[in-house]
């Protein structure tokens, strides 16, 4: 019981909004369309965690915890469809009929309206974040184009190329031919900045080398990296709506 109470206390410290018991919880969860109408700030651009709490009989406490978490996410512009429960429900029993429950959710930002796929001319496949995972260091690969959020890229004005709220990154700021590309938290350094060259090439500012389908591979899961730029090499040529940023 002590360990459960301690874990619940940790959740409480992470709450992004005022704790809500059953008697004071809002009646309706935020739906994806409500997120668009209630968000007062600019659309979010990075993943974020939200924690919710609820009290009452166990099932009601769980429901209220979910409502609180998803409601907080919606208020900041995160669609419910972009959120998932990553911890909980956990909590403690106050008495025979009353529980205090906590749930944590992880939300991805909405896809920008002008984002889209980056397609390899040689392979006909899309630049893809493996497993739509947002952990730093997640490989960026080729994969059959499917229109998913892991293939929705945008080139921003600062030269970063972003998907899932994070940046395309030359891992560990390496400069050697064959160095891998991955997803990482955006920090603006040169290994995350790219410039478009004629013919659909993308040159990394830090290394001076180009985004390359390594080894001319075309299969699903083929790794992307950097290589000395060669404008006639189709495995360095890219097209698609994600190139129009």
N, C-alpha and C positions, 0 to 999 in steps of 0.2 A: 504493500500500500504506500509506503514512503517513497519508493522509487517511482511509482506511477504519479504521485503528487508532484514529485520533483520534475518529472518530464512535462507534466501539464503546466507547471510554472514556467518552464522554458518557453513553451508555446505562447503563454500569456505575454511574455516579454517581447515576442515577435509580432504581436497583433498590430495590424495596420489601421484598425479602427476601434472605436470603443466597444468593449465586450458587451454582448447582448444576451440577456436571459430570455427564456421563453416568453415572459410577460411583456418584454419590451422589444422583441425582435421585429423587424419589418416583415410585413405580411407577404411580400412577393419578391422572388429572386429576380435579378436582372437578366434579361434575355439578350441575345446578341444585338437585336435592333435597338433595344434600350441603351446599350453601351454607346451606340453612335449618337443618340439624342441627349444623353446625360453627361457625356464627357465634356468638360469645359476647357480643358487644355488641349494642346496639340496631340495628335495621335501618338501613342507610345512607340518607341523604336527599339526597345531592348526587352528581353525576358524579365519576368519579375515573379517573386513569391508573394502569396497572400495567406494570412492565417485567419480563420474564423472560429467563433465559439458559440455554443448554445447550451441552454439549460432546460431541464424538465425530465419527464420520463425518457428512458434511453433513446428510443426511436425518434422522438420529437427533438431531443437534444442534438442528435446526429443531423437531422434535417436542418435545424436552425444553424448549426455550425457551418453546414454547406451554404446556406443562404447568405450568411454573413460574409464568408470568403468570396463567393462568386459575386455578391453585391458590391464588395469593395473593388474587385477587379473591373466590373462593369463601369463603375464610376470613373475609373482611370482610362477607360477606352479599350479594355481587353475583352474580345468576344468570348462568350462562354465556351464556344466550340474550340477555342484555342487553349483552354485550361484543362488540367487534369490533377487529380488528387495524388500527392506524392508522400503524404504522411498522415496517418490517422485513419479512422477516428480513434482518438485515445482520450482518456480523462479519468475521472474518479467519481465514485458514488457518494453523494452528500448524505442521503438517508435512504429509506426503503424505496422511495418513488422518484427521487431527484438525482440527476446526474449532471456533471459539468463536462462537456465534450469539446475537444479541439480538433480542427482539421487544417492541414496546410495544402495549398494548391500551387501549381507552377503554370504560368501563363506565357504564351508566345505573343508578340505584338501582331496586330493585323498586317496582312501583306499590303505593301503600298500599291496603289492602283496602277502605277506605271512600272511595276516590277514585272519580270518575265523570265523565260528560259534563256540560257546561254548554250548554244548548240555547236558541237564540234563539226566542222566541215568534213573532216576525214571520216569520223565515226558515225555521224548522224545522231549521236546520243547527247544527252544533256549533262551539264555540270550539276552535280548532285551532292548534298550533304548526307553522308552515310547514315541511314537509319533515322533521318530527320533529328539527329541527336544535337543538342546544343552545348554539350560539354566542350570546354576548351581542348583543342587538339583533335577533335573529330575529323577523320579523313574527308577530303573532298575528292570525288571520284566521277567517273562516267557512269551513266545509268540510262536505261530506256526512258525517254521523255514521258511523263505521266501527269504533268500539270500540278503536281503537289507543291506544298510550301517549301520543301527542301530543294526545289528547283526554281524558286522565284527569286531572281537576283535583281539588284539595282545598283548602277554605278552612281555614287554620290558625288557632289561637287568637290569634295576633298580628295577624290581619287580612290576612296575605298569602295569595294564591291561587297554588298551585304545581302545576307539571307538569314532568316530566323533571328533577326536582331543582332547578328554578329558579323564579323568581317573575314573575308578571304585573306589568308595569312601565309607567307612563306615561313614555315615552321623554324623556330629558333633563329630567324633572320639569317639563314644560311644563303650563300651565294653560289655554291657549286652546282654544276649541271646535275640534274636529277634530284635536287632537293625537293621535298614534298610540300604540297599545299594542304592546309587544314583550316578549320574554322576556329576563330579565337575572339575573345572580347576585344572590341575596338579600342585602340589606343592612339592611332594616328601616325605611328612610326612608318618609315619608308617601306618596310617589308609588308605593310598592309595597303600601300598606295600603288595604283596602277594607272597607266596611260594608254589610250587607244592609239594604235598605229594604223596606217593605211593597210588595207587587205584583211582587216579583222584580227590583227594581232593585239595582245594585251601585254604590255611590258611593265615589269615590276620596277618601281622607282629605286629601291635600295640596291637590288642586284644588277639592274640593267638587262635582265634576261626575261624571256617570254613564257607565258603560260603554255604548257606543252602536255599533250597526251603521251606520257612517257612510253618509249618503246613502240610507238605507233599502235598501241593496243586499242581495241575497239569493244572489248567485252564489258559486260556489267561488272562494276567494281574496279575497273582499271584506274590506277592512281594517276593523279595529275601532279605536275611539278613545274619546275622552271628549267629552261635550256636556252643556250645561245640562240638569239633570234635569227630566224631564217624565213623570209617572207614567202618563199616558194613552198615551204613545208605545210601541207594541209592539216597536219596534226597540231599546228599552232594557229590555225585560222578558226575564228569563232563568229557566230552570227546569232540572230534571234532578238526578241524584244528586250532581253536583259542587257543588250549592248547599246541600247538607245538612251541610257541615262546621261 
